[in-house]
Amino acid sequence: MAVYRFRISFEDYDDVMREVDIKSTHTFEDLHNAIHFSTGYKPDYPSSFYISNDQWIKGQEITYLPNQKRIDRGLPLMDNSKLSSFIDDPHQKFYYTFNFDRPFDFHVELIKILNETPGVVYPFVAKSIGEAPKQFGNVFNPAETSTAVPDDDFDFLNQLELVAEDAADFEEVADPDEELHVKTNDAEEDEEDEFGNEFSDNDSFDDAPNDKDDY
């Protein structure tokens, strides 16, 4: 039985490459799972292979866990699409997008057609170069963060770690506006006393005798 050897490379990570041997009778879902066995990714995310030309231009799509739009279009599914049914070139290429929500794009190229080797369990990872990027490296993962969510509102008493007795002390502090009002009245009284003292020597001004001579 014929065995296909595919070279799989990340479109955006040139230093990461895998080679996978897989039987011609296997399906695209088998290839999908083999790729992510080699990368360490969880494979259960909507994805698609696209028949491609030498410039990696997408053609017919073979899909996995399709949304309703893809179902309505009647696209072939990976689980019932054999690899041999879509290969008519000894250097067949597929453009592969894994996980449409947070996609990784791959170039998948047939590089050899081999004979099956007795005792080898297929699919088989024949070569692995480079470490695959983290599957969810650019996604917020609540499990990796503290359960304590900071509150933007400043809780004055709690932030200062005051006990109930301390809080009561804060309640007994006089209203600063009221205190200001009292100080203002005292200042006004002092001002009145100051002007009163200034003219205190002239209290009897009106009673002073008229020294003018009578004409």
KEDO-755463 format. One line per field, with one value per residue: x negated, z negated, y negated of N, C-alpha, C, O, CB in turn; residue in three letters. Coordinates in steps of 0.2 Angstrom, whole numbers. Glycine has a CB too. Layout:
nu: (X:...)
nw: (Z:...)
nv: (Y:...)
cau: (X:...)
caw: (Z:...)
cav: (Y:...)
cu: (X:...)
cw: (Z:...)
cv: (Y:...)
ou: (X:...)
ow: (Z:...)
ov: (Y:...)
cbu: (X:...)
cbw: (Z:...)
cbv: (Y:...)
type: (ALA:...)
# end
This chain:
nu: (-4:-2:-12:-11:-22:-22:-27:-26:-24:-25:-17:-21:-32:-47:-57:-51:-46:-38:-38:-27:-22:-10:4:11:24:29:38:42:44:37:24:25:26:13:4:6:3:-10:-14:-9:3:20:32:46:53:62:57:48:42:36:35:21:11:-6:-9:-2:11:28:39:51:60:58:66:67:77:87:95:112:113:103:108:120:115:111:98:85:81:68:67:73:66:54:37:31:40:40:27:18:6:-12:-18:-9:0:6:15:17:27:28:39:50:54:43:31:18:8:3:-8:-7:-15:-16:-30:-36:-32:-30:-33:-23:-30:-33:-27:-27:-18:-5:3:-14:-27:-40:-50:-55:-57:-62:-53:-36:-25:-17:0:10:4:7:19:31:31:41:37:24:22:23:37:42:48:44:51:57:63:59:59:60:59:57:45:36:36:43:50:66:68:59:65:76:70:67:80:83:76:77:87:78:82:90:81:73:82:84:72:71:81:76:65:71:76:65:60:70:68:55:57:66:58:49:57:60:56:63:76:84:85:96:100:92:87:92:80:80:81:95:103)
nw: (0:4:-4:-9:-11:-20:-20:-33:-37:-47:-41:-46:-54:-51:-56:-61:-57:-51:-47:-40:-39:-31:-27:-10:-11:-22:-30:-28:-41:-49:-45:-50:-64:-65:-62:-73:-84:-82:-85:-97:-100:-105:-95:-92:-85:-74:-57:-41:-26:-11:6:15:26:33:28:16:17:12:15:18:3:-11:-26:-44:-59:-54:-53:-51:-39:-31:-31:-24:-12:-8:-9:-7:-21:-33:-39:-31:-19:-9:-7:5:14:17:22:36:40:39:31:23:15:0:-7:-24:-37:-54:-68:-67:-75:-82:-72:-66:-52:-39:-28:-18:-10:2:2:5:11:4:0:-11:-27:-35:-52:-56:-63:-56:-56:-55:-63:-55:-55:-65:-67:-77:-89:-91:-92:-106:-108:-113:-115:-113:-119:-131:-146:-159:-169:-171:-178:-193:-204:-210:-206:-202:-209:-202:-209:-223:-239:-253:-267:-267:-260:-268:-278:-290:-306:-314:-325:-321:-310:-316:-323:-312:-308:-319:-317:-315:-303:-290:-283:-292:-302:-296:-294:-307:-310:-301:-306:-318:-314:-308:-319:-326:-317:-318:-331:-330:-321:-330:-341:-335:-334:-346:-355:-351:-354:-361:-352:-346:-357:-360:-365:-356:-350:-342:-339:-342:-330)
nv: (6:-11:-24:-41:-54:-69:-85:-97:-113:-128:-143:-155:-153:-149:-141:-129:-113:-98:-81:-69:-53:-44:-33:-31:-28:-33:-47:-64:-69:-60:-65:-78:-75:-69:-79:-87:-79:-79:-92:-94:-100:-102:-95:-97:-108:-119:-118:-118:-110:-115:-112:-116:-127:-129:-142:-143:-146:-146:-132:-120:-116:-106:-101:-102:-100:-109:-126:-132:-139:-133:-120:-122:-125:-112:-107:-95:-83:-81:-68:-59:-59:-53:-54:-50:-52:-66:-68:-71:-74:-72:-80:-86:-100:-107:-120:-123:-128:-129:-129:-141:-152:-156:-156:-145:-144:-133:-125:-112:-99:-86:-76:-63:-47:-32:-14:-4:-1:14:17:4:-9:-18:-34:-41:-50:-56:-65:-79:-95:-109:-119:-119:-134:-140:-134:-142:-155:-168:-171:-175:-167:-162:-152:-153:-165:-175:-172:-183:-197:-213:-228:-243:-253:-262:-256:-264:-261:-247:-246:-252:-244:-245:-243:-240:-249:-259:-264:-270:-280:-288:-293:-301:-312:-330:-339:-345:-356:-362:-365:-374:-384:-389:-394:-404:-413:-416:-423:-434:-440:-444:-453:-463:-467:-473:-484:-490:-493:-502:-514:-517:-527:-538:-537:-547:-557:-564:-571:-581:-597:-612:-622:-633:-651:-661:-670)
cau: (0:-6:-12:-12:-26:-20:-31:-21:-28:-21:-17:-24:-37:-51:-61:-47:-44:-37:-37:-23:-21:-3:6:15:31:31:42:39:45:31:18:26:24:6:0:6:-1:-17:-15:-7:9:27:35:53:56:64:51:49:37:38:31:17:6:-12:-9:2:18:33:44:57:60:61:67:68:81:89:100:118:112:100:113:125:111:110:91:83:79:62:68:75:62:48:31:29:46:38:20:17:-1:-17:-20:-3:-1:12:15:21:29:30:43:52:54:36:28:12:8:-2:-9:-7:-17:-18:-37:-38:-27:-34:-29:-22:-35:-30:-29:-27:-11:-4:-2:-20:-31:-46:-55:-53:-62:-59:-47:-30:-23:-11:6:15:0:10:26:32:33:42:34:17:22:26:44:43:49:43:57:55:65:54:62:55:58:54:38:32:36:45:55:73:67:56:70:80:67:68:87:84:72:81:88:73:85:93:76:71:87:83:66:73:85:71:60:75:77:58:59:74:64:49:59:69:53:46:60:62:54:67:83:87:84:102:102:86:90:91:76:81:84:101:102)
caw: (0:4:-10:-8:-16:-19:-24:-36:-40:-48:-37:-50:-58:-46:-59:-63:-52:-53:-41:-43:-34:-32:-21:-5:-12:-28:-28:-30:-48:-51:-44:-54:-70:-65:-63:-80:-88:-81:-88:-104:-100:-105:-88:-92:-84:-67:-53:-35:-21:-4:12:17:32:31:25:10:18:9:20:15:-4:-15:-32:-50:-63:-50:-55:-47:-33:-27:-30:-19:-5:-6:-8:-10:-28:-33:-42:-26:-13:-9:-5:12:18:18:24:43:42:35:26:21:10:-3:-12:-30:-43:-60:-73:-64:-80:-84:-67:-63:-45:-37:-21:-18:-4:3:5:7:11:1:-1:-18:-30:-40:-59:-57:-64:-53:-54:-59:-63:-52:-56:-69:-68:-80:-94:-89:-96:-111:-105:-115:-118:-112:-121:-138:-149:-166:-173:-172:-181:-199:-205:-213:-201:-205:-208:-200:-214:-229:-245:-257:-273:-266:-257:-273:-283:-296:-310:-315:-329:-318:-306:-320:-324:-306:-308:-324:-315:-313:-296:-288:-281:-298:-306:-292:-295:-314:-310:-298:-311:-323:-311:-307:-326:-327:-313:-321:-337:-328:-319:-335:-345:-332:-335:-353:-358:-348:-356:-363:-347:-345:-363:-361:-365:-350:-352:-337:-342:-339:-326)
cav: (0:-17:-29:-48:-58:-76:-90:-102:-119:-134:-149:-161:-151:-145:-136:-123:-108:-91:-76:-64:-47:-42:-29:-34:-26:-37:-52:-71:-69:-57:-69:-83:-73:-67:-85:-90:-74:-81:-99:-94:-104:-99:-95:-98:-115:-119:-118:-116:-109:-118:-110:-122:-127:-130:-148:-142:-149:-141:-130:-117:-116:-100:-105:-99:-103:-115:-130:-131:-141:-127:-114:-124:-124:-105:-105:-88:-83:-77:-62:-54:-61:-50:-58:-48:-55:-73:-69:-69:-77:-69:-85:-89:-104:-109:-125:-121:-132:-126:-133:-148:-157:-158:-152:-144:-142:-128:-123:-104:-97:-79:-76:-57:-42:-26:-8:-3:3:18:15:-4:-11:-24:-39:-41:-56:-54:-70:-84:-101:-115:-118:-123:-139:-138:-134:-148:-160:-175:-171:-176:-160:-163:-148:-155:-171:-175:-173:-189:-202:-220:-232:-249:-257:-262:-255:-267:-257:-240:-246:-254:-238:-248:-239:-244:-254:-264:-267:-274:-286:-293:-295:-306:-318:-335:-340:-350:-363:-366:-368:-380:-390:-391:-398:-410:-417:-419:-428:-440:-444:-447:-459:-468:-470:-477:-490:-493:-496:-508:-520:-517:-534:-543:-536:-553:-562:-568:-575:-585:-604:-616:-628:-639:-657:-663:-676)
cu: (-4:-6:-14:-17:-25:-25:-26:-26:-23:-22:-22:-30:-42:-55:-58:-45:-43:-36:-33:-21:-14:0:11:23:34:35:39:39:39:25:19:24:16:2:0:4:-8:-19:-13:0:15:30:42:55:57:58:52:43:40:33:28:13:-1:-13:-5:8:23:38:50:55:62:60:68:72:84:95:106:117:108:104:118:122:110:103:90:80:72:62:70:71:55:43:30:35:44:31:20:10:-6:-20:-14:-4:6:11:19:21:32:33:44:52:48:31:21:12:2:-2:-11:-9:-19:-25:-39:-32:-31:-30:-29:-28:-32:-32:-28:-19:-10:3:-8:-24:-38:-52:-52:-58:-59:-54:-41:-28:-17:-4:11:10:2:17:26:34:34:39:27:16:25:34:46:43:48:49:54:57:61:59:58:54:55:46:33:32:38:50:61:72:64:61:74:77:67:75:87:80:77:81:83:76:88:87:73:76:86:77:67:76:80:67:64:75:70:57:64:71:59:52:63:64:50:50:63:61:59:74:87:87:90:103:97:89:88:87:76:84:90:100:109)
cw: (0:-2:-7:-13:-15:-23:-26:-39:-41:-43:-40:-54:-54:-49:-62:-57:-54:-46:-44:-37:-36:-26:-17:-7:-18:-25:-30:-38:-51:-50:-49:-61:-71:-66:-70:-86:-88:-84:-95:-105:-101:-98:-87:-91:-76:-63:-46:-31:-15:1:14:23:29:27:19:11:16:15:16:7:-7:-22:-38:-55:-60:-54:-50:-40:-28:-26:-24:-12:-3:-5:-11:-17:-28:-35:-36:-19:-13:-5:3:16:20:21:31:45:37:30:24:15:7:-8:-18:-35:-49:-65:-70:-69:-82:-79:-67:-56:-43:-30:-21:-11:-3:6:7:7:9:1:-9:-21:-35:-47:-61:-58:-61:-56:-58:-58:-61:-54:-60:-70:-71:-84:-92:-94:-100:-107:-107:-118:-117:-114:-129:-141:-157:-171:-175:-176:-188:-199:-207:-208:-204:-204:-207:-205:-220:-235:-250:-264:-272:-264:-263:-279:-290:-299:-311:-319:-326:-313:-310:-322:-318:-306:-313:-322:-312:-305:-294:-286:-287:-302:-302:-293:-302:-314:-306:-302:-316:-320:-310:-314:-327:-323:-315:-327:-335:-325:-325:-340:-342:-333:-342:-357:-356:-349:-358:-358:-346:-351:-364:-361:-358:-352:-347:-341:-338:-335:-326)
cv: (-6:-21:-36:-51:-65:-80:-96:-107:-125:-140:-154:-159:-146:-140:-130:-119:-101:-87:-70:-59:-45:-38:-33:-33:-30:-43:-59:-72:-66:-61:-75:-81:-71:-74:-88:-85:-77:-88:-99:-98:-100:-100:-97:-105:-115:-121:-116:-115:-112:-115:-117:-121:-128:-137:-148:-146:-144:-139:-126:-116:-109:-102:-100:-103:-110:-119:-129:-133:-136:-121:-116:-123:-117:-104:-98:-89:-79:-70:-57:-56:-58:-54:-56:-51:-62:-74:-67:-72:-74:-74:-90:-94:-106:-115:-123:-126:-129:-131:-140:-153:-160:-154:-151:-142:-138:-127:-115:-102:-89:-79:-69:-52:-35:-20:-7:1:7:17:8:-5:-18:-28:-39:-47:-55:-59:-76:-89:-107:-114:-122:-128:-137:-139:-140:-154:-167:-175:-171:-170:-162:-159:-149:-162:-170:-175:-179:-195:-209:-224:-239:-254:-257:-261:-257:-263:-251:-241:-248:-249:-241:-243:-243:-250:-260:-268:-271:-280:-291:-296:-301:-313:-324:-336:-346:-357:-366:-369:-374:-386:-393:-396:-404:-415:-420:-424:-435:-444:-447:-453:-465:-471:-474:-484:-494:-497:-502:-514:-521:-524:-539:-542:-542:-559:-567:-573:-580:-592:-608:-622:-634:-645:-658:-670:-680)
ou: (-10:-1:-19:-15:-26:-27:-23:-30:-18:-27:-25:-33:-41:-57:-61:-42:-47:-34:-35:-20:-12:-2:14:27:40:35:33:35:36:21:14:20:13:-3:-5:2:-12:-24:-15:2:15:31:44:59:54:54:58:38:46:27:31:11:-2:-18:-4:11:23:40:52:50:67:55:70:70:83:99:106:120:110:104:119:125:108:101:93:76:71:59:69:74:51:44:29:33:47:29:21:8:-5:-23:-15:-7:11:6:25:16:37:30:40:51:47:28:17:17:-3:2:-15:-5:-23:-26:-44:-27:-35:-23:-33:-30:-28:-38:-28:-15:-13:7:-8:-25:-42:-58:-46:-63:-54:-50:-42:-29:-14:-3:14:12:0:21:22:40:29:37:25:11:28:36:52:37:52:52:50:54:60:63:53:48:50:42:27:28:35:55:61:75:65:60:76:80:68:75:91:81:82:76:83:73:87:88:71:74:87:77:64:75:81:65:61:75:70:55:61:71:57:48:62:65:47:47:67:65:59:79:93:87:89:106:97:93:82:90:73:88:91:96:109)
ow: (-3:-6:-4:-19:-9:-29:-22:-43:-38:-41:-36:-57:-54:-46:-65:-53:-59:-41:-49:-32:-42:-20:-19:-5:-20:-19:-34:-41:-56:-55:-52:-65:-76:-69:-72:-91:-93:-86:-99:-111:-100:-96:-81:-95:-72:-64:-45:-32:-14:0:16:25:23:24:16:6:18:19:11:5:-5:-25:-37:-56:-62:-58:-45:-36:-22:-21:-20:-7:2:-1:-15:-18:-24:-32:-37:-14:-17:0:7:22:25:21:33:51:31:25:24:10:11:-11:-17:-38:-48:-67:-71:-67:-82:-81:-69:-55:-45:-26:-25:-6:-8:11:11:3:13:2:-13:-18:-40:-48:-67:-54:-63:-58:-64:-52:-65:-55:-58:-73:-69:-84:-90:-100:-99:-103:-102:-123:-121:-112:-132:-139:-160:-176:-180:-177:-190:-195:-207:-205:-208:-198:-211:-206:-223:-237:-253:-266:-276:-266:-263:-284:-295:-296:-309:-318:-327:-312:-307:-322:-319:-304:-313:-326:-309:-302:-298:-287:-287:-304:-306:-294:-302:-316:-308:-302:-317:-323:-310:-314:-330:-325:-315:-328:-338:-327:-326:-342:-345:-333:-343:-361:-359:-346:-357:-360:-346:-350:-369:-356:-356:-355:-348:-345:-332:-338:-324)
ov: (-6:-22:-36:-50:-68:-78:-99:-106:-126:-141:-158:-164:-140:-135:-126:-122:-99:-90:-67:-61:-43:-39:-37:-37:-30:-45:-59:-76:-68:-61:-77:-85:-73:-74:-90:-87:-76:-89:-104:-100:-94:-106:-99:-107:-112:-126:-113:-119:-112:-116:-122:-116:-129:-138:-154:-148:-138:-143:-129:-114:-106:-104:-94:-109:-115:-116:-125:-130:-135:-118:-111:-122:-116:-99:-96:-93:-74:-66:-51:-54:-60:-58:-61:-51:-65:-79:-61:-72:-74:-72:-96:-92:-106:-115:-121:-129:-125:-136:-145:-159:-166:-150:-156:-137:-140:-128:-113:-103:-87:-82:-68:-53:-33:-20:-10:6:5:15:7:-3:-22:-24:-37:-50:-52:-57:-78:-88:-109:-109:-128:-128:-132:-144:-143:-157:-171:-180:-168:-167:-163:-161:-147:-164:-165:-179:-181:-196:-211:-224:-242:-260:-251:-266:-254:-263:-249:-237:-246:-250:-239:-240:-249:-255:-266:-274:-277:-286:-297:-302:-306:-318:-322:-335:-351:-362:-372:-374:-379:-392:-399:-401:-409:-421:-426:-429:-440:-450:-453:-458:-470:-477:-480:-489:-500:-502:-507:-520:-525:-525:-544:-544:-542:-565:-573:-578:-584:-594:-606:-627:-639:-644:-657:-674:-686)
cbu: (5:-4:-17:-6:-34:-13:-37:-17:-33:-22:-11:-19:-35:-55:-65:-41:-50:-31:-44:-16:-26:2:10:14:32:25:49:43:51:30:18:33:28:4:4:13:0:-19:-10:-12:10:31:33:56:50:69:45:53:35:38:35:13:8:-17:-7:-2:18:37:41:58:63:56:72:61:77:92:98:124:108:93:117:128:105:114:87:78:84:57:73:82:62:49:25:30:52:40:16:22:-1:-22:-26:3:-4:15:17:17:34:24:39:59:58:33:31:8:9:-1:-15:-1:-23:-13:-41:-43:-23:-37:-33:-15:-40:-32:-35:-30:-9:-3:1:-25:-30:-46:-59:-49:-66:-57:-49:-24:-21:-11:10:20:-7:9:30:36:28:49:35:13:26:23:47:38:55:37:61:57:73:50:64:58:65:57:38:34:30:49:52:78:63:50:74:82:59:67:92:81:67:80:95:68:91:96:70:71:94:82:60:77:90:66:58:82:79:52:61:81:62:46:64:73:47:46:66:59:47:66:83:85:82:108:102:80:88:97:69:85:79:107:101)
cbw: (-6:10:-15:-7:-15:-21:-20:-41:-35:-56:-34:-54:-65:-42:-64:-68:-46:-57:-38:-45:-35:-33:-24:2:-13:-32:-32:-27:-51:-47:-37:-54:-72:-59:-58:-82:-86:-74:-84:-109:-94:-111:-84:-97:-85:-66:-56:-31:-20:-4:17:11:37:37:30:4:25:3:25:18:-8:-14:-32:-53:-70:-43:-55:-51:-33:-31:-37:-20:-6:0:-13:-5:-32:-38:-47:-25:-12:-5:-8:12:15:12:20:47:42:39:30:20:12:-7:-9:-33:-40:-64:-79:-60:-87:-91:-61:-68:-40:-41:-17:-21:-1:8:-1:2:17:-6:2:-19:-33:-39:-60:-52:-72:-45:-54:-56:-69:-45:-50:-75:-61:-75:-101:-88:-92:-117:-107:-120:-114:-105:-119:-140:-148:-167:-170:-165:-178:-204:-209:-219:-197:-203:-214:-193:-215:-229:-246:-259:-277:-261:-252:-276:-283:-295:-316:-317:-336:-314:-302:-327:-325:-300:-310:-330:-309:-317:-294:-283:-276:-302:-306:-285:-295:-319:-307:-291:-314:-326:-304:-304:-331:-326:-305:-322:-341:-322:-313:-339:-346:-324:-330:-357:-356:-341:-362:-370:-340:-344:-369:-356:-371:-346:-352:-331:-341:-345:-318)
cbv: (0:-22:-26:-52:-56:-77:-93:-98:-122:-137:-151:-165:-147:-150:-140:-126:-108:-90:-74:-67:-41:-48:-23:-31:-19:-39:-52:-77:-67:-50:-72:-85:-66:-63:-90:-92:-67:-81:-104:-97:-108:-102:-89:-94:-120:-125:-114:-121:-102:-126:-107:-124:-132:-130:-154:-144:-152:-144:-125:-110:-121:-94:-109:-96:-105:-113:-137:-135:-148:-125:-113:-131:-128:-104:-110:-85:-80:-81:-61:-54:-69:-43:-56:-40:-55:-77:-65:-72:-85:-65:-90:-84:-111:-103:-132:-114:-138:-122:-134:-147:-155:-157:-154:-139:-148:-121:-127:-101:-101:-75:-78:-54:-41:-28:-2:0:-2:26:18:-8:-11:-23:-46:-35:-61:-53:-73:-82:-103:-120:-120:-118:-146:-143:-128:-146:-159:-177:-165:-182:-155:-163:-141:-156:-176:-180:-167:-191:-202:-224:-232:-251:-256:-268:-247:-274:-256:-236:-252:-261:-234:-255:-236:-239:-252:-262:-261:-270:-285:-289:-290:-304:-317:-342:-343:-348:-361:-360:-363:-379:-387:-386:-394:-409:-414:-413:-426:-438:-439:-442:-457:-465:-464:-473:-490:-488:-491:-507:-520:-511:-535:-544:-531:-555:-559:-564:-570:-584:-608:-618:-625:-637:-663:-665:-675)
type: (MET:ALA:VAL:TYR:ARG:PHE:ARG:ILE:SER:PHE:GLU:ASP:TYR:ASP:ASP:VAL:MET:ARG:GLU:VAL:ASP:ILE:LYS:SER:THR:HIS:THR:PHE:GLU:ASP:LEU:HIS:ASN:ALA:ILE:HIS:PHE:SER:THR:GLY:TYR:LYS:PRO:ASP:TYR:PRO:SER:SER:PHE:TYR:ILE:SER:ASN:ASP:GLN:TRP:ILE:LYS:GLY:GLN:GLU:ILE:THR:TYR:LEU:PRO:ASN:GLN:LYS:ARG:ILE:ASP:ARG:GLY:LEU:PRO:LEU:MET:ASP:ASN:SER:LYS:LEU:SER:SER:PHE:ILE:ASP:ASP:PRO:HIS:GLN:LYS:PHE:TYR:TYR:THR:PHE:ASN:PHE:ASP:ARG:PRO:PHE:ASP:PHE:HIS:VAL:GLU:LEU:ILE:LYS:ILE:LEU:ASN:GLU:THR:PRO:GLY:VAL:VAL:TYR:PRO:PHE:VAL:ALA:LYS:SER:ILE:GLY:GLU:ALA:PRO:LYS:GLN:PHE:GLY:ASN:VAL:PHE:ASN:PRO:ALA:GLU:THR:SER:THR:ALA:VAL:PRO:ASP:ASP:ASP:PHE:ASP:PHE:LEU:ASN:GLN:LEU:GLU:LEU:VAL:ALA:GLU:ASP:ALA:ALA:ASP:PHE:GLU:GLU:VAL:ALA:ASP:PRO:ASP:GLU:GLU:LEU:HIS:VAL:LYS:THR:ASN:ASP:ALA:GLU:GLU:ASP:GLU:GLU:ASP:GLU:PHE:GLY:ASN:GLU:PHE:SER:ASP:ASN:ASP:SER:PHE:ASP:ASP:ALA:PRO:ASN:ASP:LYS:ASP:ASP:TYR)
# end
